[in-house]
């Protein structure tokens, strides 16, 4: 139950500055994630394949005791997050991960007068069933609801991404698998048995990705190509190439875009022809990979800089 908090949907919010700040929060300072620090609010992202994502900012008590039928996984962005869970008071400082299990009572409040900002993602348990089946395990139960895990925090922030941005299916599948694996590790699930190095299967996946850079590729596509399930393929891909299938696909798209830009194509045309949703999508990935915007690269390639 939410008390004294104004709820903003992305489509109906009168002030879109919070959306803009959230879109840059993963790459920028955490303090940018809420521009008006005097107002309590919840920013609700568009639905992502049945998964709800929010960013909340409030002072004092935010939520009365309630429960979800999903996993509630969050990252404390600023302030101290305090809540009652399984008979005890819990506290989470910035950067820590919150792991709340389905059907567990909890409330929520800011632990200091400075207020609290956090992000939470609500994942239906069935999303984790393929990963648990691969390990022969039940749904993961993490005993501590406050976890200091930089890797898991990064995965969750990546799942938020730009809260108004659509996810590619392959990227979404990978994130769900990695989050499930991290929870299983925290729950004490046994590690998977040593596997043979599946180099031929990984190379088939690479060839398929190179041939399909302009289309939406799913984990199911790669399962059919390689004969490996998505979890085994993700592990093998990292063992063989040190990266993920989605990252490999993005880098091949960037190679194509760089060649087109060097040849004099416009940024919009290069983005479309190399499989990016639009020029902004190209720009985000280009800067992450190359440390400069594609516009800057185009100027350098043309000798104008």
N, C-alpha and C positions, 0 to 999 in steps of 0.2 A: 504494500500500500504506500502510495506517495503522499507526503504531507507538505503543503505549502511550497510546492515546486511547480514552476511553469513548464509544461511539456511542449517542445517545439518539434514539429515534423519538418523534414528538409523542404518539402513542397510548400508548407504553409507559414514558415517562419517569416516574420516581418524583417528581422535582422539577420542577414546571411553572413555576417562577419564571423560568427562561430563556425559555420560550415567551412569557410575559407581557412580559418585557423586550424581546424581539425585536419583538413586536407594536407597541411604541411607539418603536422605535429610529429610524424614519424621521422622526418628528416631534420626538423628544426628543434629549437629549445622547447622543453616541456611547458614552460610558462606561456607559450603562445597558444596552448590548446584551449584557453578560455579567455576571450578578450575583455569581457566585462566581469571583473572579479567581485562586484558587489551584488550580483543577481544570482539567485538559485535557478538552475535550469537543467533540463535533460535534452540533449540533442539526439534524436533518433535517426539512424541511418536507414536508407532504403533496405527492404528485405533482401537477404542474400541467400537464395536457395533454402528458404525456411529457417534461416538463422537470423536472430535479432542482434543488433549492435547498438550500443548507446555510449554517449559520454555524459557524465553527470557532474554537476558542480553545486555544492551546497555548504552552508554553515549549520552547525548544530545537528539535530536529528533529521535524517532524510527519509528513512523507511521504518515502519513498524514491522513486527515479526510477520514473516510471510514465507512461502516456499514456491519453488519452480518445479516443473517436471523435466527440466533440462539441466545439463551442466552449466553453471555460471562461472565463467573464467574471466578474470579481469586483471588490469594493471593499475596500480596506484600511481597517478601522474604527478600529483602535488598534494602536500598536506599529509596528515595521518588519518588513515582509514580505520575505524573501529567498528566492530560488530559482535553480536552474540551468536555463537554457533556451537552446537553439540555441548551445551552446558557450560561454556566458558566464554570470557571476553577475549577478543582477538584484536591485534593491532598490526597494521601494515604501513610501513614507510614508503616513500616514493621509490619506484623501480621494482617493488615486490609484486609477486603474482598471487591472486586470490583464486582458490579452487574450491567451489561449493558444489556438492553433489546433488543429484536430483532428489526432490522431496525432503530436503533438510531445512528445518526452520532457521531463519536468520533475520537480523535487522540490519540497519546501517546508519552510521553517523560520522561526523567529522570529529576527530580526536582533539583538536585544538581550535582556538578562536580564529586561526588563520583560514579555516575552511578546508575543503577537500575537493579535488578533481580526480576522477578515475574513469577508466573505460571498461566496459563489460561486454562480453559476447556470450550469447545463450545458445548452446549447441545441443540439439536433440541427441539422446544416447545412441539412437540407431546409427548415427553418423560414424560412431566408433566401432560398430560391430565387425566390419571387415578386418580392422587391425587386431581386435581382440581374438577373432577366430584364427588369424594367422599365427598367433602365439598360443592358441589353446587356452585362453584366459577369459574370465568373466570381465564385466566392465570394471575399469580401474577405480579403486578407492584410495585416495591420497589422504593419509591420516591427518597431516597438518594442512589447514586451510590457507595458511600463509607460507609461500614458498619463495626462497631467494634463488632464482634461476634466470640468469640473463638470457640464455638461449630460448627458454619458453616465453619469456616476456617479449623477446624479439618476434617470435612466431605469432603471438597474439596481436601485437601492434601491426604486423604485416597483414594479418587477417582483417584488421580495421582498414588499413590502406587509406586511400582517399574515400571518405565515407559515402560519397556520391558516385564513386567509380565502379563500373562493372568489373567483375573478375573473370579472367579466362578460365574455362573449365579445368584445364590441366593444372593451372596454378592453384585453384581451389581444392582439387583432389589432393595435391601434394601437401597443402597446408593442413588439411584435416588429418591426413596420415601422420604427419610429423607431430602435430599436437597430440594425437592419440598415443603415439610412441612415447612422447615425453611424459604423459600421464602414467602410462604403464611402467615406465622406469621409476617414477616417483612412488608408484604403488608397490614396488618391489617385484615386478614381474620378471621371470628369468629371461636372460638374454637368449636371442635366437641362436640355434646351433650354427657352427661355422659352415659356410656355404662354399661351394666351388666358385671360382671366379668366372662369371658368365660373360666373358668378353664378346663372344659372337652375338649374343642376344643384345648386348648394349650397342654394338656396332650396327645391328639391324635397326634398333630404335633411332640411332643417330641418322642413318640414311633416310628413314621415314620422316624424321623431323626436318631434315634439309630439303626434302622434296615437297614438304607441305607447310612452308613458312607462311603462306598467305591465308591459310584456313585455320579454323578453330580445332585444335587437337585435344582429345580427352585422354584420360588415363586408360579408358577401355580400348581406345584405338591402339595404344602401345601394348596393352596386354595381348591383343589379337596378333600383333606383329611379332612379339618376342616369345609368347608362350609363358611369360612370367607374370605373376600377379603384381599389382601396382606397388605393393610394399617391398617385395623382393627386388623389383626393378629399381626402385628408388635407392635401396641399399647398394645394389650392384653398380648403378650409375655413379654413385659417389666413390665407390671403391676403384672403379676403372678410370673415371675421368675427373673425379674430385668436385663434381657439381651436380645439379639436379636436372632432370629432363626439361623442365620449363625454362630454367636459366640457359641451358644449351640452346633452346629454341629462340629465346630472346636475342642471344648473341649472334645467331645466324641471321636473324632479321636485321640486326644492326649492321652486320657486314654488308648485306644487300643495300641497306639505306645509305651507308657511306659510299659505296660504289656509285649509286645513282646520284648522290649529291655531288660527288667529285666530277661526274659526267655532265653536270649542269642542270639536273632536274630540280624543280622547286621542292621545298621541304614538304609541302602537302602531297605532291605527287610521289615523292620518295616514301613518305609514310604509308600511303595507300598501297603502293606497289610492293612494299616489303612486309606487309601483314600487320601493321599497326592500325589501331582503330581510327586514329586521327593524328594530326600534327602534334597536339599536346601530349598524346600517349608516346609518340616517338621522342619528344623532347625530354620527358621524365626519364625514360630508360637510357637515352643517349648521355645525359648528364651524369647519371649514376655510373655508367660504364666508362666514360671517357673524360669526365671532369670538365666538360664544356658543353654549351648548348650546340645543337646542330647548326644554328645560325652562325655561330662563331666558327664552327668547323667549315661551313660553306664559304665564309669570307676568307679563311686561311687557304682553303683549297683553290680559291680563285685568285689568290694573291692580292686581295683587297685589304688585308689586315696588316 
